[in-house]
Amino acid sequence: MKIIHHGAVNGVTGSCHQLNYEQHSAVLIDCGLFQGEDSGPSLAIDFDISTITALIVTHCHIDHVGRIPYLFAAGFAGPIFTSQASASLLPLVIEDALKVGVTRDQKIINACLSLLNKRITAVAFNNWFYLPSNHNEPTAKVRLQRAGHILGSAYVEIDIGKKPNTHRVVFSGDLGAPHTPLLPSPKAPYKADTLVIESTYGDKNHQGRKERTQTLKTVIEKAVADNGVVLVPAFSIGRTQELLYELEQIIHSAAKNSPWRNLEVIVDSPMAANFTVEYRNFKTLWDDEAKKRLAKGRHPLNFAQLHTIDSHKEHIAVINYLSNRKQPAIIIAASGMCTGGRIVNYLERFLPDKTTDVIFVGYQGRGTLGRDIQTYGPNNGYVHINDRKITINAAIHTISGYSAHADQNGLIKFVTGMRKKPTLIKIVHGDENAKQALAQKYKEILGEGTEIEIAQLS
């Protein structure tokens, strides 16, 4: 058994890990896009895939799946195992990634999607299945468990060998934060011999649910008091739906004469709209609180003040409309790290306005526009957007509690909750400070019985 890391070791993007489970058989866990400082000139797969029998997708964020078309181009012809919800989301994500970053040629896009749909194998949570083998008899079996990060997200358990000498490897994927809206929190596995775990917030703890909701409410109320726009960069999958869920609750609880009752919430992202439909289609995966709201006739992801923008023409019209009126509005648009997408046009237009507020509700990677705005915005600095110098007069806010990632306490509980603790933990998917802080915590709690290793590129 050997683990080779092809990404998400020098930062939080490009997740791709290879597990060699037989002499000539290996499986990939995710195949994601590098973003920000992690990105390079070429997206081509630069490692040997001759032994790769399958790909397992933990969830459909672009930094976990964005290089799948390049994997096909390199000759990969095996199955793609993923959860049932992720199987529905994945073609949407890949189609968008191709249009934004590769080509607008519909024939090429359709050919890639056809290949993708033939490769996808949807598997139910908590069901064991065998990986293909380049030998006669399969020797490794897999089970997906709910990770609570976004719809369909999973962590992966892989048993190698036969009883009583099996070795269990667990890949965390991205773990959800406790009390995340809509989805149940992840439960620790029974055991792991080797654990590969993310560390995005390995050095931080989030605000509690009530506190962060109140913070969101307070920030928005102050922001709209001057009739300005509130810009919220958010990932199309996960964060957008969680924010809508929280905003619906605030509006539902507001007094009848409250300004909240007339506040427009604009989702300017066709992708986010499509994913929100999928969230509604998979209500069975929602948590008990969300299901109770549905039972009372409420529509947490489809309320009266919500407006969805589809075409690019409508998008430009909305920017012009907001520029010439004196009423507040909340705009949620992708991308979550401001690395592209429609949020960039809003930022270019509205960052110079003192009545604008920008609310960051998720992690901003090094080298991204979002991180630059976070860094320089509070001091009225500037950023470059579309080769223009944009002065930041807008107010900049960060609400870390809305991260869809587990915080340090959550990452610790994922391990301490195991009945049989790992003998090796490999830490990935985090900035250096986060990885070091989490490693130190694990050493303090687990002692000498567990080897802690910060993963390196292979």
C-alpha positions as CSV (number, residue, x, y, z in Angstrom):
1,M,0.0,0.0,0.0
2,K,1.3,3.4,-1.0
3,I,-0.2,6.9,-1.2
4,I,1.0,9.4,-3.8
5,H,-0.1,13.0,-3.7
6,H,-0.6,14.9,-6.9
7,G,-2.2,18.1,-5.5
8,A,-3.6,19.9,-2.5
9,V,-0.4,19.6,-0.5
10,N,1.0,23.2,-0.9
11,G,-2.4,24.8,-0.5
12,V,-6.1,24.0,-0.7
13,T,-6.6,23.4,-4.4
14,G,-5.9,20.7,-6.9
15,S,-7.0,17.8,-4.7
16,C,-5.7,14.5,-6.3
17,H,-4.4,11.5,-4.3
18,Q,-3.4,8.1,-5.6
19,L,-3.7,5.0,-3.6
20,N,-1.7,2.0,-4.9
21,Y,-3.6,-0.9,-3.4
22,E,-2.0,-3.8,-5.5
23,Q,1.3,-4.2,-7.3
24,H,-0.2,-3.0,-10.6
25,S,-3.5,-1.4,-9.5
26,A,-4.2,2.1,-8.2
27,V,-7.2,4.4,-7.6
28,L,-7.4,8.2,-7.7
29,I,-9.3,10.1,-5.1
30,D,-10.4,13.3,-6.8
31,C,-8.8,15.1,-9.7
32,G,-9.2,18.8,-9.0
33,L,-8.2,22.1,-10.6
34,F,-5.4,24.2,-9.2
35,Q,-6.4,27.8,-8.4
36,G,-4.7,31.1,-7.3
37,E,-1.0,30.7,-6.4
38,D,-1.3,26.9,-6.9
39,S,-2.2,27.2,-10.6
40,G,0.4,26.6,-13.3
41,P,0.7,27.1,-17.0
42,S,-0.5,23.6,-17.9
43,L,-3.5,21.6,-16.7
44,A,-2.3,18.4,-18.5
45,I,-2.0,15.3,-16.3
46,D,1.7,15.0,-15.7
47,F,1.8,11.7,-13.8
48,D,1.7,8.1,-15.0
49,I,-1.9,6.8,-15.1
50,S,-1.2,3.3,-16.5
51,T,-2.1,1.5,-13.3
52,I,-5.1,3.7,-12.4
53,T,-8.2,1.5,-12.5
54,A,-10.8,4.0,-11.2
55,L,-11.5,7.5,-10.0
56,I,-13.4,8.2,-6.8
57,V,-15.0,11.7,-6.6
58,T,-15.6,12.9,-3.0
59,H,-17.7,15.9,-4.1
60,C,-18.2,18.3,-7.0
61,H,-16.3,21.4,-6.1
62,I,-14.0,22.5,-9.0
63,D,-10.8,22.1,-6.9
64,H,-11.7,18.4,-6.6
65,V,-13.1,17.6,-10.1
66,G,-11.9,20.3,-12.5
67,R,-9.1,18.2,-14.2
68,I,-11.3,15.2,-15.1
69,P,-11.4,16.3,-18.8
70,Y,-7.6,16.3,-18.8
71,L,-7.6,12.9,-17.2
72,F,-9.7,11.6,-20.1
73,A,-7.3,13.3,-22.5
74,A,-4.4,11.4,-20.8
75,G,-6.2,8.1,-21.7
76,F,-8.1,7.3,-18.5
77,A,-10.9,4.8,-19.3
78,G,-12.0,3.5,-15.9
79,P,-15.2,4.1,-13.9
80,I,-15.8,7.2,-11.8
81,F,-17.4,6.2,-8.5
82,T,-19.3,8.9,-6.6
83,S,-22.5,9.4,-4.6
84,Q,-25.9,9.5,-6.2
85,A,-26.3,13.3,-5.6
86,S,-22.7,14.0,-6.9
87,A,-23.5,11.8,-10.0
88,S,-26.3,14.3,-10.8
89,L,-24.1,17.4,-10.1
90,L,-20.9,16.3,-11.8
91,P,-21.9,16.8,-15.5
92,L,-23.2,20.3,-14.6
93,V,-19.9,21.2,-13.0
94,I,-17.7,19.8,-15.8
95,E,-19.8,21.5,-18.5
96,D,-19.4,24.8,-16.8
97,A,-15.7,24.3,-16.3
98,L,-15.2,23.5,-20.0
99,K,-17.1,26.6,-21.1
100,V,-15.2,28.9,-18.7
101,G,-11.7,27.5,-19.0
102,V,-11.4,25.4,-22.1
103,T,-13.7,25.9,-25.1
104,R,-17.1,27.1,-26.2
105,D,-17.2,24.5,-29.0
106,Q,-20.4,22.6,-28.1
107,K,-19.3,19.5,-30.1
108,I,-16.1,19.2,-27.9
109,I,-18.1,19.8,-24.8
110,N,-20.8,17.2,-25.7
111,A,-18.1,14.7,-26.5
112,C,-16.5,15.1,-23.1
113,L,-19.9,15.0,-21.3
114,S,-20.8,11.8,-23.2
115,L,-17.6,10.2,-22.1
116,L,-18.2,11.4,-18.5
117,N,-21.8,10.1,-18.4
118,K,-20.5,6.7,-19.6
119,R,-17.9,6.6,-16.8
120,I,-20.0,7.7,-13.8
121,T,-21.1,5.0,-11.5
122,A,-23.5,6.3,-8.8
123,V,-23.2,4.4,-5.4
124,A,-25.3,4.7,-2.3
125,F,-23.8,5.8,1.0
126,N,-22.7,3.2,3.5
127,N,-22.6,0.4,0.8
128,W,-19.3,-1.6,0.2
129,F,-18.2,-2.2,-3.4
130,Y,-15.0,-3.6,-4.9
131,L,-12.5,-1.6,-6.9
132,P,-11.5,-3.0,-10.3
133,S,-8.3,-5.0,-10.3
134,N,-5.6,-5.5,-12.9
135,H,-5.3,-9.0,-11.3
136,N,-8.0,-11.7,-11.5
137,E,-9.6,-11.2,-8.1
138,P,-10.4,-7.8,-6.5
139,T,-8.6,-7.1,-3.2
140,A,-9.8,-3.7,-2.3
141,K,-13.3,-2.6,-1.4
142,V,-14.7,0.9,-0.8
143,R,-17.5,2.6,1.1
144,L,-18.7,6.2,0.9
145,Q,-19.9,8.0,4.0
146,R,-21.6,11.3,4.3
147,A,-19.2,14.2,4.8
148,G,-21.7,17.1,5.3
149,H,-19.7,19.5,3.2
150,I,-22.0,20.0,0.2
151,L,-24.8,18.0,-1.3
152,G,-23.5,14.5,-2.1
153,S,-20.1,15.0,-0.4
154,A,-18.4,11.9,0.9
155,Y,-15.4,10.7,2.8
156,V,-14.0,7.5,1.5
157,E,-13.2,4.2,3.4
158,I,-11.0,1.7,1.5
159,D,-10.2,-1.8,2.9
160,I,-7.1,-3.4,1.4
161,G,-6.4,-7.1,1.6
162,K,-8.4,-9.8,3.3
163,K,-9.4,-10.4,6.9
164,P,-7.8,-10.6,9.3
165,N,-5.1,-8.6,7.7
166,T,-7.1,-5.8,6.1
167,H,-5.7,-2.2,6.2
168,R,-8.2,0.6,6.2
169,V,-7.4,3.9,4.5
170,V,-9.7,6.8,5.0
171,F,-9.7,9.9,2.8
172,S,-11.6,12.7,4.4
173,G,-12.3,14.7,1.2
174,D,-13.7,18.0,2.6
175,L,-15.5,17.6,5.9
176,G,-18.5,19.8,6.7
177,A,-18.7,22.1,9.7
178,P,-21.0,21.1,12.6
179,H,-24.5,22.5,12.4
180,T,-24.1,23.5,8.7
181,P,-27.5,24.5,7.3
182,L,-29.4,21.9,5.3
183,L,-27.0,18.9,5.8
184,P,-26.3,16.6,8.8
185,S,-22.9,16.9,10.3
186,P,-20.4,14.1,9.4
187,K,-19.9,11.2,11.8
188,A,-16.5,9.8,12.5
189,P,-15.7,6.4,11.0
190,Y,-15.4,3.4,13.2
191,K,-11.7,3.0,12.5
192,A,-8.8,4.0,10.2
193,D,-5.3,2.6,10.0
194,T,-4.2,5.4,7.7
195,L,-6.0,8.7,7.5
196,V,-5.6,11.4,4.8
197,I,-7.3,14.5,6.2
198,E,-7.9,18.0,5.0
199,S,-6.8,21.0,7.1
200,T,-8.3,24.1,5.6
201,Y,-9.2,25.5,9.0
202,G,-6.7,23.4,11.0
203,D,-5.7,26.5,12.9
204,K,-9.1,28.2,13.5
205,N,-12.5,27.6,15.1
206,H,-15.7,29.0,13.6
207,Q,-18.4,31.0,15.2
208,G,-21.4,29.1,16.5
209,R,-24.5,28.8,14.3
210,K,-26.6,31.3,16.2
211,E,-23.7,33.8,16.5
212,R,-22.9,33.7,12.8
213,T,-26.6,34.1,11.8
214,Q,-26.8,37.1,14.0
215,T,-23.6,38.5,12.6
216,L,-24.9,38.0,9.1
217,K,-28.2,39.8,10.0
218,T,-26.4,42.6,11.7
219,V,-23.9,43.2,8.9
220,I,-26.6,43.2,6.2
221,E,-28.8,45.6,8.2
222,K,-26.0,48.0,8.6
223,A,-25.0,47.5,5.0
224,V,-28.4,48.3,3.5
225,A,-29.1,51.3,5.8
226,D,-27.3,53.5,3.2
227,N,-29.2,51.9,0.3
228,G,-26.1,50.2,-1.1
229,V,-25.6,46.8,-2.5
230,V,-24.2,43.8,-0.5
231,L,-22.0,41.5,-2.6
232,V,-21.5,38.0,-1.4
233,P,-19.1,35.9,-3.4
234,A,-20.2,32.3,-3.0
235,F,-19.5,28.9,-4.5
236,S,-22.5,27.8,-6.7
237,I,-22.7,24.5,-4.8
238,G,-23.1,24.5,-1.1
239,R,-22.5,28.0,0.1
240,T,-25.2,29.6,-2.0
241,Q,-27.9,27.2,-0.8
242,E,-26.8,27.6,2.8
243,L,-27.0,31.4,2.6
244,L,-30.4,31.2,1.0
245,Y,-31.6,28.9,3.8
246,E,-30.3,31.3,6.4
247,L,-31.8,34.4,4.7
248,E,-35.2,32.8,4.3
249,Q,-35.2,32.2,8.1
250,I,-34.2,35.8,8.8
251,I,-37.0,37.1,6.5
252,H,-39.5,34.6,7.9
253,S,-38.8,35.7,11.4
254,A,-38.9,39.4,10.7
255,A,-41.8,41.6,11.6
256,K,-44.4,42.3,8.9
257,N,-43.3,46.0,8.6
258,S,-39.6,45.1,8.7
259,P,-37.3,46.3,5.8
260,W,-36.3,42.6,5.5
261,R,-39.7,41.8,4.0
262,N,-38.9,44.0,1.0
263,L,-35.2,43.3,0.6
264,E,-34.3,41.8,-2.8
265,V,-32.1,38.7,-2.8
266,I,-30.5,38.2,-6.2
267,V,-28.7,35.0,-7.2
268,D,-26.8,35.9,-10.3
269,S,-25.5,32.5,-11.4
270,P,-27.2,30.0,-13.7
271,M,-25.0,27.3,-12.2
272,A,-26.1,28.2,-8.7
273,A,-29.8,28.1,-9.9
274,N,-29.3,24.6,-11.4
275,F,-27.6,23.3,-8.2
276,T,-30.3,24.8,-6.1
277,V,-32.8,22.7,-8.1
278,E,-30.7,19.6,-7.4
279,Y,-30.7,20.5,-3.7
280,R,-34.5,20.5,-3.8
281,N,-34.5,17.2,-5.8
282,F,-32.4,15.5,-3.1
283,K,-34.5,16.6,0.0
284,T,-34.0,13.2,1.4
285,L,-30.4,14.2,2.2
286,W,-31.4,17.3,4.2
287,D,-31.2,17.4,7.9
288,D,-34.2,17.1,10.3
289,E,-34.5,20.9,10.8
290,A,-34.8,21.6,7.1
291,K,-37.3,18.7,6.6
292,K,-39.5,20.2,9.4
293,R,-39.5,23.6,7.6
294,L,-40.7,21.8,4.4
295,A,-43.4,20.0,6.3
296,K,-44.7,23.4,7.5
297,G,-45.1,24.6,3.9
298,R,-42.1,26.8,3.8
299,H,-39.7,26.9,0.8
300,P,-36.2,27.6,2.2
301,L,-34.6,27.7,-1.2
302,N,-37.4,29.3,-3.2
303,F,-38.9,32.3,-1.3
304,A,-40.8,35.4,-2.6
305,Q,-37.9,37.9,-2.3
306,L,-35.5,35.6,-4.3
307,H,-34.7,36.5,-7.9
308,T,-32.5,34.4,-10.1
309,I,-30.6,35.9,-13.1
310,D,-29.9,33.6,-16.0
311,S,-28.5,35.1,-19.2
312,H,-25.4,37.3,-19.6
313,K,-27.7,40.1,-21.0
314,E,-29.8,40.0,-17.8
315,H,-26.6,40.0,-15.7
316,I,-25.4,43.3,-17.4
317,A,-28.9,44.7,-17.0
318,V,-28.9,44.0,-13.3
319,I,-25.6,45.8,-12.8
320,N,-26.9,48.8,-14.6
321,Y,-30.2,48.7,-12.7
322,L,-28.4,48.6,-9.4
323,S,-26.1,51.4,-10.4
324,N,-28.9,53.8,-11.0
325,R,-31.3,53.1,-8.2
326,K,-31.4,54.0,-4.5
327,Q,-32.6,50.8,-2.9
328,P,-30.6,48.1,-1.2
329,A,-30.1,44.5,-2.5
330,I,-28.1,41.4,-1.7
331,I,-26.3,39.8,-4.6
332,I,-24.9,36.3,-4.3
333,A,-22.7,35.3,-7.2
334,A,-19.9,33.0,-8.1
335,S,-17.0,32.4,-7.9
336,G,-16.5,31.9,-4.2
337,M,-12.8,33.1,-4.3
338,C,-13.6,35.8,-7.0
339,T,-11.3,34.0,-9.5
340,G,-13.8,34.5,-12.3
341,G,-17.5,34.4,-12.9
342,R,-20.1,37.1,-12.6
343,I,-19.0,38.3,-9.1
344,V,-16.0,39.9,-10.8
345,N,-18.1,42.3,-12.8
346,Y,-20.0,43.4,-9.7
347,L,-16.7,44.0,-7.8
348,E,-15.3,46.0,-10.7
349,R,-18.4,48.2,-10.7
350,F,-19.2,48.5,-7.0
351,L,-15.9,48.2,-5.0
352,P,-15.2,52.0,-5.4
353,D,-18.6,52.9,-3.9
354,K,-18.7,53.7,-0.1
355,T,-22.2,52.4,0.1
356,T,-21.1,48.9,-1.0
357,D,-20.4,46.1,1.4
358,V,-18.7,42.8,0.5
359,I,-19.3,39.8,2.8
360,F,-16.9,36.9,2.5
361,V,-18.4,33.7,3.9
362,G,-15.8,31.2,2.8
363,Y,-12.1,30.5,2.5
364,Q,-10.1,32.8,0.1
365,G,-7.0,31.0,-1.3
366,R,-3.6,32.6,-1.6
367,G,-3.2,34.6,-4.8
368,T,-7.0,34.9,-5.5
369,L,-8.8,38.2,-6.0
370,G,-10.9,37.4,-2.9
371,R,-7.8,37.2,-0.7
372,D,-6.4,40.4,-2.1
373,I,-9.7,42.2,-1.4
374,Q,-9.7,40.8,2.2
375,T,-6.1,41.9,2.7
376,Y,-6.1,45.4,1.1
377,G,-9.8,46.4,1.4
378,P,-9.9,47.4,5.1
379,N,-7.2,50.0,4.5
380,N,-8.8,51.4,1.4
381,G,-6.2,49.8,-0.8
382,Y,-6.7,48.7,-4.4
383,V,-6.9,45.6,-6.6
384,H,-6.5,45.0,-10.3
385,I,-9.6,43.7,-12.1
386,N,-9.6,43.2,-15.9
387,D,-6.4,45.2,-16.1
388,R,-7.9,48.2,-14.3
389,K,-6.8,49.5,-10.9
390,I,-9.9,49.5,-8.7
391,T,-9.8,51.5,-5.4
392,I,-11.6,49.7,-2.6
393,N,-13.9,52.2,-0.8
394,A,-16.5,49.4,0.0
395,A,-16.7,48.0,3.5
396,I,-15.2,44.5,3.7
397,H,-16.5,41.8,6.1
398,T,-15.5,38.2,6.8
399,I,-17.9,35.8,8.5
400,S,-15.8,32.6,9.0
401,G,-18.7,30.7,10.6
402,Y,-20.3,30.2,7.2
403,S,-17.4,28.0,5.9
404,A,-18.6,24.6,4.7
405,H,-15.3,23.2,6.1
406,A,-14.9,21.7,9.5
407,D,-12.9,23.9,11.9
408,Q,-10.0,22.7,14.1
409,N,-12.4,21.2,16.7
410,G,-14.3,19.4,14.0
411,L,-11.1,17.9,12.5
412,I,-10.0,16.8,15.9
413,K,-13.4,15.2,16.7
414,F,-13.3,13.3,13.4
415,V,-10.3,11.5,14.7
416,T,-11.1,11.2,18.4
417,G,-14.5,9.9,17.5
418,M,-13.0,6.8,16.0
419,R,-13.1,3.6,18.1
420,K,-9.8,2.5,16.5
421,K,-7.4,5.4,16.0
422,P,-5.1,5.6,13.0
423,T,-1.5,4.7,13.2
424,L,-0.7,7.2,10.4
425,I,-2.3,10.6,9.7
426,K,-1.3,12.4,6.5
427,I,-2.4,16.1,6.5
428,V,-3.3,17.7,3.2
429,H,-5.4,20.6,1.8
430,G,-4.4,23.5,3.9
431,D,-2.0,26.5,4.1
432,E,1.3,25.8,6.0
433,N,0.1,27.4,9.3
434,A,-3.1,25.4,9.3
435,K,-1.3,22.1,8.6
436,Q,1.3,22.7,11.3
437,A,-1.3,23.7,13.9
438,L,-3.4,20.7,13.3
439,A,-0.4,18.4,13.3
440,Q,0.6,19.8,16.7
441,K,-2.9,19.2,18.1
442,Y,-3.0,15.6,16.9
443,K,0.4,15.0,18.5
444,E,-0.8,16.4,21.8
445,I,-4.0,14.3,21.8
446,L,-3.0,11.0,20.2
447,G,0.6,10.7,21.6
448,E,3.3,8.5,20.2
449,G,0.9,5.8,19.0
450,T,0.1,7.8,15.9
451,E,2.6,9.1,13.3
452,I,1.6,12.5,12.0
453,E,2.9,13.5,8.6
454,I,2.4,16.6,6.5
455,A,2.0,15.4,3.0
456,Q,4.4,16.4,0.2
457,L,4.0,16.4,-3.6
458,S,5.2,13.1,-5.0
